[in-house]
Amino acid sequence: MIVDAHHHLWDPAVRTYPWLAGAALAPIRRAYTLADLRAAAGDRIGATVLVQTVSSPAETEEFLAVAGAGDGLVAGVVGWLDLTRPDVGDEVDRLRSRPLVGVRHQVEDEPDPDWLRRADVLRGLAALGRRRLAYDLLVRAPQRAAALAAVRCLPDVRFVVDHAGKPAVAAGEWEPWASWITAMAGCPNVVCKLSGLTTEADRDDWHAARLRPYANHVLAEFGADRVLFGSDWPVCELAGSYRGVLALADELLRDASTAERAAVLGDTARRVYRLP
């Protein structure tokens, strides 16, 4: 059974999602529930990791409640906590008995591209590491240098690169993304999600052959035991269905060994996020 290491839930009737503004995001500007996830994922998904969408402690609490009250489909939550708070470690300790498996902040939206180098942020990240929580890195090109500096500065923190660092596939970006992936893979405390590539490509004309070089580079540099599959549902619906993303993963892993497929499609996620 597959572990989907990256998906979301949201409801615009409950709170505002600034990143959902604009005409391009209109097709997914509606509520997505746990029932919707079950219907979209089908019977191949055995467990998931639910990932934050806004900088909101209330959303984190809601997601933890979803994971705690469900049937086990949502096995863990990557929530949001204010890393800059001096007492962020106390907040982690308060939530430790619940299925909080990681923390994320939408660094790609920070006006300061060096946000990850800030002393208060590094202090917060170190607090996560001491408590064996993973930190998901959501960055684009402007923040990649700071991300590399942070992972090198904090070798005891487990970092998870979301969406392979968001290469600008539609614009044909290869370098400097490829060299950055190589550098990140050289840090043993970093793993990488094979997720979100369909929406970085031309959303109306993506195909496996177009995405294969990016997936192959991630797999070659990190190795399958440091790569995690994620659907990025429901964001992926901008470019196709959940089952279309699953089919893409199957195609991209076509030449992988049985052990490599098992790692990418579940074993790595279970280990990195310490899923039950």
C-alpha positions as CSV (number, residue, x, y, z in Angstrom):
1,M,0.0,0.0,0.0
2,I,1.2,3.5,-0.9
3,V,2.0,6.2,1.5
4,D,1.1,9.6,0.1
5,A,3.6,11.8,1.9
6,H,2.1,15.1,0.8
7,H,-1.5,16.3,0.5
8,H,-3.8,19.0,1.8
9,L,-7.3,19.8,3.0
10,W,-8.9,23.2,3.1
11,D,-12.2,25.1,3.3
12,P,-12.4,28.7,2.1
13,A,-15.6,29.1,4.1
14,V,-13.6,28.6,7.3
15,R,-10.5,30.8,6.6
16,T,-8.7,32.8,4.0
17,Y,-5.9,31.2,1.9
18,P,-3.9,34.1,0.3
19,W,-2.1,31.7,-2.0
20,L,-5.5,30.6,-3.5
21,A,-6.2,34.1,-4.8
22,G,-6.1,34.7,-8.6
23,A,-7.9,33.3,-11.6
24,A,-5.4,30.5,-12.1
25,L,-6.3,28.9,-8.8
26,A,-10.1,29.3,-9.2
27,P,-10.6,25.6,-10.2
28,I,-9.5,24.5,-6.7
29,R,-11.0,27.3,-4.7
30,R,-13.5,25.2,-2.9
31,A,-13.6,22.9,0.2
32,Y,-11.7,19.7,0.1
33,T,-12.5,17.2,2.8
34,L,-11.3,13.9,4.1
35,A,-14.2,12.3,2.3
36,D,-13.0,13.9,-0.9
37,L,-9.6,12.5,-0.3
38,R,-10.9,9.0,0.1
39,A,-12.9,9.2,-3.1
40,A,-10.0,10.7,-5.1
41,A,-7.2,8.4,-3.8
42,G,-9.0,5.1,-4.3
43,D,-7.8,1.8,-2.8
44,R,-4.1,2.0,-3.5
45,I,-3.4,4.6,-0.7
46,G,-2.8,3.0,2.7
47,A,-1.8,6.1,4.7
48,T,-1.1,9.8,4.1
49,V,0.7,12.8,5.5
50,L,-1.5,15.9,5.8
51,V,0.5,19.1,5.2
52,Q,-0.3,22.7,6.4
53,T,-1.6,25.3,3.9
54,V,-1.5,28.5,6.0
55,S,0.5,30.0,8.9
56,S,-2.2,29.1,11.4
57,P,-1.9,27.3,14.7
58,A,-5.7,26.7,14.5
59,E,-5.3,24.8,11.2
60,T,-2.6,22.7,12.8
61,E,-5.0,21.8,15.7
62,E,-7.8,21.0,13.2
63,F,-5.5,18.7,11.1
64,L,-4.3,16.9,14.3
65,A,-8.0,16.4,15.2
66,V,-8.7,15.0,11.7
67,A,-5.8,12.5,12.1
68,G,-6.7,11.6,15.6
69,A,-10.4,11.0,14.9
70,G,-10.2,9.3,11.5
71,D,-9.7,5.7,10.5
72,G,-6.0,5.9,10.2
73,L,-5.8,7.1,6.6
74,V,-4.2,10.3,7.8
75,A,-1.3,8.9,9.7
76,G,0.6,12.1,10.4
77,V,0.4,15.9,10.1
78,V,3.1,18.4,9.0
79,G,1.7,21.4,10.8
80,W,2.6,25.1,11.2
81,L,4.3,26.5,14.3
82,D,6.0,29.9,14.7
83,L,9.6,28.9,14.5
84,T,10.7,32.4,15.6
85,R,9.1,32.1,19.0
86,P,11.6,31.4,21.8
87,D,9.2,28.9,23.3
88,V,8.5,26.9,20.1
89,G,10.1,23.9,21.7
90,D,7.4,24.0,24.5
91,E,4.7,24.1,21.8
92,V,6.1,21.0,20.2
93,D,6.2,19.3,23.5
94,R,2.6,20.1,24.1
95,L,1.7,18.4,20.8
96,R,4.0,15.5,21.1
97,S,1.3,13.0,22.1
98,R,-0.6,13.7,18.9
99,P,0.3,12.7,15.3
100,L,2.5,15.8,14.6
101,V,5.3,14.4,12.4
102,G,6.8,17.6,11.1
103,V,6.5,21.4,10.7
104,R,6.4,23.6,7.6
105,H,6.4,27.3,6.8
106,Q,5.7,28.7,3.3
107,V,9.2,30.1,2.9
108,E,8.6,30.6,-0.8
109,D,6.2,33.5,0.1
110,E,8.6,35.2,2.5
111,P,9.8,38.6,1.1
112,D,13.3,37.9,2.6
113,P,15.0,35.2,0.5
114,D,17.4,34.7,3.4
115,W,14.6,34.0,6.0
116,L,16.0,30.5,6.6
117,R,19.4,32.0,7.6
118,R,17.9,34.1,10.4
119,A,19.1,33.4,13.9
120,D,15.7,33.0,15.4
121,V,14.6,30.7,12.6
122,L,17.7,28.5,13.0
123,R,17.1,28.4,16.7
124,G,13.5,27.2,16.1
125,L,14.7,24.6,13.6
126,A,17.3,23.3,16.1
127,A,14.4,22.9,18.6
128,L,12.6,20.7,16.1
129,G,15.7,18.6,15.6
130,R,16.1,18.0,19.3
131,R,12.6,16.6,19.3
132,R,13.1,14.5,16.3
133,L,10.5,16.3,14.1
134,A,11.1,16.8,10.4
135,Y,11.0,20.2,8.7
136,D,9.5,20.5,5.3
137,L,11.3,23.0,3.0
138,L,8.9,24.8,0.6
139,V,11.3,26.9,-1.5
140,R,11.7,28.1,-5.0
141,A,14.8,29.4,-6.8
142,P,15.2,32.6,-4.6
143,Q,15.3,30.7,-1.4
144,R,17.4,27.7,-2.4
145,A,20.8,29.1,-1.3
146,A,19.4,29.9,2.2
147,A,17.9,26.4,2.4
148,L,21.3,24.8,1.6
149,A,23.0,27.0,4.2
150,A,20.4,26.0,6.8
151,V,20.7,22.2,6.2
152,R,24.5,22.5,6.4
153,C,24.3,24.5,9.6
154,L,22.0,22.1,11.3
155,P,23.1,18.5,10.5
156,D,21.0,17.1,13.3
157,V,17.7,18.3,11.8
158,R,15.9,16.1,9.3
159,F,14.9,18.3,6.3
160,V,12.4,17.3,3.7
161,V,12.5,19.1,0.3
162,D,9.0,19.6,-0.9
163,H,8.2,19.2,-4.6
164,A,11.8,18.6,-5.5
165,G,12.6,22.3,-4.9
166,K,10.0,23.4,-7.5
167,P,12.1,23.5,-10.7
168,A,10.5,25.8,-13.2
169,V,9.8,22.9,-15.6
170,A,7.4,25.0,-17.9
171,A,10.2,27.5,-18.4
172,G,12.8,24.8,-19.1
173,E,14.9,25.3,-16.0
174,W,17.6,22.7,-15.4
175,E,20.4,24.7,-14.0
176,P,20.9,26.0,-11.3
177,W,18.2,23.6,-10.0
178,A,20.1,20.4,-10.9
179,S,23.3,21.5,-9.1
180,W,21.3,22.6,-6.1
181,I,19.7,19.1,-5.9
182,T,23.1,17.5,-6.0
183,A,24.3,19.8,-3.2
184,M,21.3,19.1,-1.1
185,A,21.6,15.3,-1.7
186,G,25.2,15.6,-0.4
187,C,23.8,16.5,3.0
188,P,22.8,13.2,4.7
189,N,20.1,15.0,6.8
190,V,18.0,15.8,3.7
191,V,15.4,13.8,1.8
192,C,13.3,14.9,-1.1
193,K,9.7,14.6,-2.2
194,L,8.9,13.5,-5.7
195,S,5.8,15.6,-5.8
196,G,4.2,18.7,-7.4
197,L,6.0,18.4,-10.7
198,T,2.8,18.4,-12.9
199,T,1.9,21.9,-11.7
200,E,5.4,23.2,-12.3
201,A,5.2,22.0,-15.9
202,D,2.8,23.2,-18.5
203,R,-0.5,22.3,-16.8
204,D,-2.3,21.7,-20.0
205,D,0.5,19.7,-21.8
206,W,2.6,17.8,-19.3
207,H,3.7,14.2,-19.8
208,A,6.0,11.7,-18.2
209,A,8.7,12.1,-20.8
210,R,8.9,15.8,-20.0
211,L,9.1,15.2,-16.3
212,R,11.3,12.1,-16.3
213,P,14.7,14.0,-16.4
214,Y,13.8,15.8,-13.2
215,A,12.6,12.7,-11.5
216,N,15.6,10.7,-12.6
217,H,18.0,13.4,-11.3
218,V,16.3,13.4,-7.9
219,L,16.4,9.6,-7.7
220,A,20.0,9.4,-8.9
221,E,21.3,12.0,-6.5
222,F,19.3,11.1,-3.4
223,G,18.8,7.4,-3.9
224,A,15.3,5.8,-3.6
225,D,15.7,5.4,0.2
226,R,15.8,9.2,0.5
227,V,12.9,10.0,-1.9
228,L,9.2,10.1,-0.9
229,F,6.1,10.1,-3.2
230,G,3.5,12.8,-2.7
231,S,0.4,13.5,-4.6
232,D,0.2,17.3,-3.8
233,W,-3.6,16.8,-4.0
234,P,-5.7,18.8,-4.4
235,V,-3.3,21.3,-6.0
236,C,-2.5,18.6,-8.5
237,E,-6.0,18.9,-9.8
238,L,-4.9,22.0,-11.6
239,A,-3.1,19.7,-14.0
240,G,-4.9,16.4,-13.6
241,S,-6.5,13.9,-11.3
242,Y,-5.1,12.1,-8.2
243,R,-5.1,8.9,-10.1
244,G,-3.3,10.6,-13.0
245,V,-0.5,11.5,-10.5
246,L,-0.4,7.9,-9.3
247,A,-0.1,6.7,-12.9
248,L,2.7,9.2,-13.4
249,A,4.6,7.9,-10.4
250,D,4.2,4.3,-11.7
251,E,5.7,5.4,-15.1
252,L,8.6,7.4,-13.5
253,L,9.4,4.4,-11.4
254,R,9.0,1.9,-14.3
255,D,12.7,0.9,-14.3
256,A,13.1,0.9,-10.6
257,S,13.7,-2.3,-8.6
258,T,11.0,-3.7,-6.3
259,A,12.9,-2.4,-3.3
260,E,13.4,1.0,-4.8
261,R,9.6,1.3,-5.6
262,A,8.8,0.2,-2.1
263,A,11.1,2.9,-0.7
264,V,9.7,5.8,-2.8
265,L,6.1,4.7,-2.4
266,G,6.1,4.2,1.3
267,D,9.1,3.0,3.2
268,T,11.0,6.3,3.1
269,A,7.9,8.2,4.3
270,R,7.3,5.8,7.2
271,R,10.9,6.2,8.3
272,V,11.4,9.9,7.9
273,Y,8.1,10.9,9.5
274,R,8.1,8.0,12.0
275,L,4.7,7.0,11.0
276,P,2.9,4.3,13.0
